[in-house]
Amino acid sequence: MALNIRSGEVSRLAERLAARKRLTKADAVKLALENELRRLDEALPLKERLRTLQERVRKRPPTGLAADKAFNDELSGEG
């Protein structure tokens, strides 16, 4: 089934991409859709992105300091 774009804004965006990439509007729309689908497929969920950071923090040696409310207040300038 053919795609009929009735949105002026979408048509203008397709024209801009087509001009920059030297493509037809149809090929520009195809490229944009393929790229967005690939981006979604490759995107790591937040939980996975944070896992790397958590592992780095866990590898650091303990400081021996107690991180209580007074310590946090002092760090933030509230104490």
N, C-alpha and C positions, 0 to 999 in steps of 0.2 A: 504494500500500500504506500502511496506517495505521501510525503509530508508537505503540507501547505502552510507556510508561515504567514499568519495574519497580523502579527505584531510588528509595528513599525520599528520599535526599539530592537527587537530580535533581528529584524532584517538589516538594520544599520550595523549592528554588531557583526553579523555575518559578512557584510560588505567590508567592514574595516579589517577583519581577519583575512578575508580573501585577498584584499589588496596587499596587505603586509606579506602574506605567504605566496602571493601570485597564484592563487587557486580560484576555482569557480566557487560561487556561494555554496553550492551543494557539497563540494569537497571540504570547504571551510567548516560547515556545520558538522560533517562527518568527523573531521579531525578533532574539533572541539568536544564532541560527544565521546569519542574514543579516549581522548586525554583525560576527561573527567572521570570516566568509568575506570580507567587505569589508576588514577589518583585515589579513587575510593577503594579499589582493590588492594592497593599498596599501603594505604594508611594504617598506621599502628594505633590500636585503641589506647586511650589514656592510661589504662592499667599497665599495658606493655611498655609505654614510654616512661612511666614512672619507675618501673621495675629496675631499669638501668641505673637511675639515680639512687634508688634505695640500696642497690648492691654496692655502689661506690661509697655511700655513707657508712654502710655496715663494715666495710673493709678498713675504715679508719680506726686507729687505736683509741681506746677510751682515754679521756683527758684526766679522769680522776676528780673532776669538778662536779659539784652537785648543782644541777640546773633546777633550782627551786624558784618560787615566785620572786624572791628578793634578787636573785641572780638575773632573771629575765627583766625585772624592772630596772636594774642598774644598766643593763645593756641597752635598753630602749630610752634611757634618760628619764625614767619616771621615778627612780628611787633615790 
